Amino acid sequence: MNDESILAIDGLTLGATSAAIRKRGRLDLAVLLLEENSTVAGVFTQNNFSAAPVQICRQQLAAGKPISAMVINTGMANAGTGNDGIADAKRICHELANLLNVDPESVLPFSTGVIMERLPVEKILAGLPNCLKSLNKSGWGESSRAILTTDLVPKVCSRAFKIANKPVRVTGMAKGSGMIKPNMATMLAFVATDARISGNCLNEIVNYAAERTFNRISVDGDTSTNDSFMLIATGKSEGPTITSNADDGFLKIRDEITLVCEDLAKKIVLDGEGATKFIEIRVEGGLSIEEARDIGFSVANSSLVKTAFYASDPNLGRIMSAIGAAGVTGLDVSKIEIFIGDVLVAQNGGPSPNYKESDVKPIMEAKDIIVTIKLNRGQEEVTIWTCDLSYDYIKINAEYRS
């Protein structure tokens, strides 16, 4: 999506600059400014070594006070930095609050990059005025580039629709390429709408959307210390105020926000470090969502499966092995059917009688591949999005700090 097609959200402005946090000459610092009466909700990493900004965001959102601004830096994650990292993040929030004349506890910090390195606070403080000078409603393009690390491309999505015949917009941006296996997904995502949504409803929507999108992707099976997904509702639309999940517009806005998040989640997988293929894993006929998800992620996170897809090698016993290793109780493997594209490759605990590698090889050579696993033991289904694992993944991560 080019900058011209990104929809501005009334009540939200964005600014970005180069603060030379890690490398000179690249955008690496962004500020989001929210107008009064905006509501905010968030979902964060479940990694026990959660970064200093994640800890601060959780505390300040739990306090229930209004949020005025968000500040995001790339280059250094401010994770594994102990009390010094907390102090650094708070100092940045205080300085931005002073510049904006708002309460410091209304500023949320976010960081991404290398773990166990202190933030260059002075560089960030010096960059904040430049971010504020560039604040504008159309700042999504520059800001989406300012939050990238190993990403090759920015990730932005917009949707427009109507509630009660009134126009509503949703726009979001995300970063993420490696260290992606959400328990919530190193990813950051910021999605905003001009809809009028109460705090309780926004919390319900952010959890619903995260579970069905960002929590259904995997690049390398690693859960980051910094993962954060923020949902903002500025309330500037002329549509009705959504105060209950029983309100007429609730399902529409929830589903539209989820579609934006799904687009961003897929773009993270497509931009996976060293990725050459996009793989959709559909697990059908599960007894529960949980077991279907566990099987899907067991396949998606298998290095053996991912490297086979990179090589276009129909070594499909690796998929079978990953299904069995998922730890699902009482799984009857004789009932499971495995499809690559529309080709049935396994059933009754072994190869399908009509399966030929020559039928599957062209499917595995494609850039987009669908794997369907039919458990045939229930009604629940889950889709997981992942990618292959190439030589470049090792190269990118071996050279990450250089």
C-alpha positions in Angstrom: 0.0 0.0 0.0 1.5 3.3 -1.0 1.4 6.4 1.2 -1.4 8.0 -0.9 -3.8 5.1 -0.3 -3.4 5.2 3.5 -6.4 6.7 5.2 -5.9 9.4 7.8 -7.7 8.9 11.1 -9.2 12.1 12.5 -7.9 12.7 16.0 -4.5 11.1 15.5 -1.3 12.6 14.1 2.0 10.9 13.6 5.6 12.2 13.2 8.9 10.5 12.6 12.6 11.4 12.4 16.1 10.0 12.3 17.7 10.1 15.7 20.7 8.0 14.8 19.8 5.5 17.5 21.7 2.6 15.8 22.4 3.7 12.3 22.6 7.2 10.8 20.4 8.3 8.0 17.4 6.1 8.7 14.1 6.9 10.3 14.1 5.3 13.8 11.9 7.4 16.1 8.2 8.0 15.9 5.5 9.8 17.9 1.7 9.3 17.8 -0.4 12.1 19.3 -3.9 11.3 20.3 -6.6 14.0 20.7 -8.6 14.2 24.0 -11.2 11.6 24.7 -9.5 8.9 22.7 -9.7 5.3 24.1 -6.8 2.9 24.0 -6.4 -0.8 24.6 -3.4 -3.1 24.3 -2.1 -6.7 24.3 1.5 -7.5 25.1 4.1 -10.3 25.0 3.8 -13.2 27.5 7.6 -13.5 27.6 8.7 -13.3 31.3 11.6 -11.1 30.3 9.2 -8.4 29.1 10.9 -5.2 28.1 10.9 -2.1 30.2 8.4 -0.3 27.9 6.0 -3.2 28.0 6.1 -3.1 31.8 5.4 0.6 31.8 2.6 0.3 29.3 0.9 -2.4 31.3 1.0 -0.3 34.5 -0.3 2.8 32.9 -3.1 1.2 31.0 -4.1 -0.6 34.1 -4.3 2.7 35.9 -7.2 3.6 33.6 -6.0 7.2 32.9 -6.4 8.8 29.4 -3.5 8.3 26.9 -2.2 11.3 25.1 0.8 10.1 23.2 3.0 7.1 22.2 6.7 7.2 21.5 8.4 4.4 19.5 12.1 3.8 18.9 13.8 1.1 16.8 17.4 -0.1 17.1 17.4 -1.1 20.7 14.7 -3.0 22.5 15.3 -1.7 26.1 14.8 -5.3 27.2 17.0 -7.1 29.7 18.1 -3.7 31.0 16.7 -4.0 34.6 15.9 -0.9 36.6 18.0 1.3 34.3 15.8 0.4 31.4 12.7 1.4 33.3 14.3 4.8 34.3 15.4 5.4 30.7 11.9 4.8 29.3 10.3 7.0 31.9 12.8 9.8 31.2 11.8 9.7 27.6 8.1 9.8 28.5 8.6 12.7 30.9 10.5 14.7 28.2 7.8 14.1 25.6 5.1 15.0 28.2 6.9 18.3 28.9 7.0 19.1 25.2 3.3 18.4 24.8 2.3 19.8 28.2 0.5 16.6 29.2 0.7 14.2 32.2 3.8 11.9 31.9 1.7 8.9 32.8 -0.4 9.6 29.7 2.6 8.8 27.4 3.3 5.1 26.4 6.8 4.0 25.3 7.6 1.3 22.8 11.0 -0.1 21.7 12.3 -2.7 19.3 15.7 -3.9 18.4 18.7 -5.5 20.2 18.1 -6.9 23.7 20.4 -6.1 26.7 21.6 -2.8 25.4 20.7 0.6 27.1 18.9 3.1 25.1 20.9 6.1 23.8 18.5 8.4 25.7 20.2 11.7 24.8 19.8 10.9 21.1 16.1 10.1 21.6 15.5 13.2 23.6 17.2 15.3 20.9 15.0 13.7 18.3 11.6 14.3 19.9 11.2 17.9 18.8 11.8 16.9 15.2 9.1 14.2 15.6 6.7 16.8 16.8 7.5 19.2 14.0 6.5 16.6 11.5 3.3 15.6 13.2 0.4 15.3 10.7 -2.6 13.1 9.9 -0.8 11.6 6.9 2.3 10.5 8.9 1.5 6.8 8.6 4.0 6.2 5.8 7.0 7.7 7.5 6.1 6.3 10.9 5.6 2.8 9.5 9.2 3.0 8.2 10.6 4.4 11.4 9.6 1.4 13.4 11.3 -1.3 11.2 14.3 -3.4 12.2 15.2 -6.3 9.9 12.0 -5.7 8.0 12.4 -5.2 4.2 9.2 -3.4 3.7 6.8 -1.3 5.9 3.4 -2.8 6.7 0.3 -0.6 6.6 -3.4 -1.3 5.9 -6.5 0.8 5.7 -10.2 0.0 5.4 -13.3 2.3 5.1 -16.9 1.2 5.8 -20.1 2.5 7.3 -21.9 2.0 10.6 -25.5 3.3 10.8 -24.8 4.9 7.4 -21.9 7.0 8.8 -18.4 6.6 7.4 -15.8 4.9 9.6 -12.1 4.4 9.0 -9.5 2.0 10.3 -5.7 2.3 9.6 -2.9 0.2 11.1 0.8 -0.3 10.8 3.1 -3.0 12.1 6.7 -4.1 12.2 8.0 -7.7 12.5 10.2 -10.0 10.5 12.1 -12.2 12.9 11.5 -13.4 16.5 7.9 -14.0 15.6 5.9 -16.6 17.4 3.3 -14.7 19.3 2.1 -15.6 22.6 0.9 -12.4 21.7 3.8 -12.1 18.1 9.7 -8.9 17.7 6.4 -7.3 16.6 4.8 -4.0 17.2 1.3 -3.1 15.8 -0.6 0.2 16.1 -4.2 0.2 14.7 -6.5 3.2 14.9 -10.1 4.0 14.1 -12.2 7.1 14.2 -15.1 5.1 15.6 -16.6 5.9 19.0 -15.9 2.9 21.2 -15.9 2.5 25.0 -12.9 1.2 26.8 -14.6 -2.1 27.7 -15.6 -2.7 24.1 -12.1 -1.8 22.8 -10.5 -4.2 25.2 -12.8 -7.0 24.0 -12.0 -6.1 20.4 -8.2 -6.0 20.8 -8.2 -9.4 22.4 -10.5 -10.9 19.8 -8.4 -9.5 16.9 -5.1 -10.5 18.5 -6.2 -14.1 19.1 -7.3 -14.5 15.5 -4.5 -12.7 13.7 -1.2 -11.8 15.5 -1.5 -14.9 17.6 -1.8 -17.1 14.5 1.5 -16.4 12.9 5.0 -17.8 13.2 8.3 -17.0 11.4 10.8 -18.7 13.6 9.1 -19.9 16.8 10.6 -17.3 19.1 8.4 -15.1 21.3 9.9 -11.6 21.6 10.3 -9.6 24.8 8.7 -6.5 23.3 5.6 -7.6 21.4 2.8 -5.0 21.7 -0.4 -4.5 19.8 -2.2 -1.2 20.5 -5.7 -0.3 19.4 -6.8 3.3 19.4 -10.3 4.8 19.0 -10.4 8.5 18.5 -14.2 8.9 18.5 -14.2 11.5 15.7 -16.6 9.6 13.5 -20.2 10.7 13.3 -21.3 7.2 13.8 -23.0 5.8 17.0 -21.0 5.2 20.2 -20.3 1.5 20.8 -20.7 0.8 24.5 -21.8 -2.8 24.5 -21.1 -5.9 22.4 -24.8 -6.0 21.9 -24.9 -2.7 20.0 -25.7 -2.8 16.3 -22.3 -1.6 15.1 -20.1 -3.7 17.4 -19.7 -6.8 15.2 -19.0 -4.7 12.1 -16.3 -2.6 13.7 -14.8 -5.6 15.5 -14.6 -7.6 12.2 -13.2 -4.7 10.2 -10.5 -4.1 12.8 -9.7 -7.8 12.7 -9.4 -7.7 8.9 -6.9 -4.9 9.2 -4.9 -7.0 11.8 -5.1 -10.1 9.6 -3.6 -8.1 6.7 -0.8 -6.8 8.9 -0.2 -10.3 10.3 0.1 -11.8 6.9 2.5 -9.0 5.8 4.7 -9.9 8.8 4.9 -13.5 7.6 5.5 -12.5 4.0 8.4 -10.3 5.2 9.8 -13.0 7.5 13.6 -13.0 7.7 14.9 -14.8 4.7 11.4 -16.1 3.8 10.7 -17.1 0.2 7.3 -18.7 0.6 4.1 -18.0 2.4 2.5 -21.1 4.0 -1.1 -21.3 5.3 -1.8 -24.2 7.6 -5.4 -25.1 8.0 -6.3 -27.5 10.9 -9.8 -28.7 10.6 -12.0 -31.1 12.6 -10.5 -30.6 16.0 -12.2 -31.3 19.3 -11.2 -27.8 20.5 -9.6 -24.6 19.2 -6.7 -25.3 21.5 -5.8 -28.6 20.1 -6.2 -27.4 16.5 -3.9 -24.4 17.3 -1.3 -26.6 19.0 -1.1 -28.9 16.0 -1.0 -26.0 13.6 1.9 -24.3 15.5 3.7 -27.6 15.9 3.8 -27.9 12.1 4.5 -24.2 11.5 7.4 -24.1 14.0 9.1 -27.2 12.8 12.5 -26.3 11.3 12.4 -29.6 9.4 9.0 -28.8 7.8 10.1 -25.2 7.0 13.3 -26.2 5.4 11.6 -28.9 3.3 9.2 -26.2 2.0 12.2 -24.0 1.2 13.7 -26.8 -0.8 10.4 -27.7 -2.4 11.1 -31.2 -1.1 8.0 -33.4 -0.6 9.5 -34.9 2.5 6.0 -35.0 4.0 6.8 -37.4 6.9 8.1 -34.2 8.6 4.5 -32.8 8.7 3.2 -36.1 10.1 5.9 -36.1 12.7 5.1 -32.5 13.8 1.4 -33.3 14.1 2.2 -36.3 16.4 4.6 -34.2 18.5 2.0 -31.6 19.3 1.1 -33.4 22.5 -2.6 -33.7 21.8 -4.2 -36.3 24.0 -6.1 -39.2 22.4 -5.3 -38.3 18.9 -6.3 -41.1 16.5 -3.7 -40.7 13.7 -5.6 -43.3 11.6 -8.4 -40.7 11.1 -6.1 -37.8 10.0 -5.9 -36.7 6.4 -3.2 -34.4 5.1 -3.5 -32.3 1.9 -0.8 -30.2 0.1 -2.9 -27.9 -2.0 -5.7 -30.1 -3.2 -3.7 -33.3 -3.2 -4.4 -35.9 -0.5 -1.0 -37.1 0.5 -1.7 -39.0 3.7 -4.5 -41.0 5.3 -5.1 -44.0 7.6 -1.7 -43.4 9.3 0.3 -43.6 6.0 0.6 -42.4 2.4 -2.6 -42.0 0.4 -2.8 -44.9 -2.1 -2.9 -42.5 -5.1 -0.2 -40.1 -3.8 2.7 -39.4 -6.1 5.5 -36.9 -5.3 5.3 -35.6 -8.8 1.8 -34.3 -8.0 3.0 -32.3 -5.0 6.4 -31.0 -6.2 4.9 -28.2 -8.4 2.6 -27.1 -5.5 5.6 -26.9 -3.1 7.6 -24.8 -5.7 4.9 -22.1 -5.6 5.3 -18.9 -3.5 1.9 -19.5 -1.7 1.2 -22.9 -0.3 -1.8 -24.3 1.6 -1.5 -27.3 3.9 -4.7 -28.8 5.2 -4.8 -31.2 8.1 -8.2 -32.8 8.8 -8.3 -34.4 12.2 -11.8 -35.7 11.8 -12.6 -35.7 15.5 -14.6 -32.5 16.0 -15.9 -29.3 14.6 -13.2 -26.7 15.5 -10.7 -25.3 13.0 -7.8 -22.9 13.1 -5.6 -21.3 10.4 -1.9 -20.6 11.1 0.3 -18.5 8.8 4.0 -19.1 8.6 6.9 -19.1 6.1 9.8 -21.3 5.0 13.3 -21.2 6.6 16.1 -20.4 4.2 19.9 -19.9 4.4 19.3 -16.1 4.6 17.5 -16.5 8.0 20.8 -17.6 9.5 22.8 -14.9 7.7 20.4 -12.1 8.8 20.5 -13.1 12.5 24.2 -13.9 12.5 24.8 -10.4 11.3 22.0 -8.7 13.3 24.2 -6.5 15.4 26.8 -5.6 12.7 
